[in-house]
Amino acid sequence: TTAAELAAVSQAVQDGTTFEGKVIKIMNDIDLLGRNWIPIGMSKVSDSAQEGSVFADKLFMGSIDGQGHTISNLVVNEFICGGLGLVGQMRADGSYIKNLNIVSADIANNSYNNLRWSGALVGYINGEGDNGVTIENCSVKNVHIGRDFDAINFANGGLIGYISSCNVTVKDCKVEDAIICNIGSYCNGALIGKVYMGKTINIEGCSTKDVLTYNSLDGQTPEAALDWSYSMGNGWLIGNIFNYGDGASLHINISNCNWNGVADWDNINGANGESLLEVAQNVMGKCFPYIGSYDRYQTQKSVITVDGETVFSNGSIAN
């Protein structure tokens, strides 16, 4: 019911409690007061070379029912690898987060370290079996992810940073009034930053509104960064998909989703004078603007549908 009690859950996960099979219920609105939040499930690994340790470290395996309440003034400012958000790292094992709102969040990325995934609700979701994660009826409003121009996150999303090797359903969720930025060739998505490896991802009835996603070079302004962001994986729902390995079979189903973005793609010119909207549509076809980019040579077994229409299959896009 209080910020202190929620922080105690985070500390318990740091101490080794996974909360597997348990449900954390939020009984009141909670104001975190802008104090640095330790994510529920946060890796203590600081070296990006220890990738396997990051994946296995300090995972939250429980569920959260927000019961319609709001968590406000969330600030995460950590120099570690792994997931950053209200929940840092979550294992897909039939768990869920539902009926929870986040208002006013600042998820900073303060070091050159590309093994980092940031989302206001969940930084990183992974799993191995068929049991997945459901994120339902959750909203994020007034969020800033990737505050600094001189820092790197592997993937940023307004709601979820990174989904790896598991089934996930995201239903009736909203992201509104957000700035999501990164540097170089790393990806941003208004809802989900990146989806990696083959499983099934269902996105149903979700919306994004007034979300600016962009990549920059050192010192660039958002306006200048938009001049090349389209090619770096900026999507109104998912920033990037990457299906690695011959045995992987990734299915993404998008239905009844909508967006209203900040960036005026049609009036921003690319290198050859064409609008970035035209460039992005030529590259991504009907996948854009739902998905910002995909890996061309490792997506042969990926299938993407939008409202029942197949827009990507066998490595080819539908125009």
Disulfide bonds with the S-S distance in Angstrom:
none
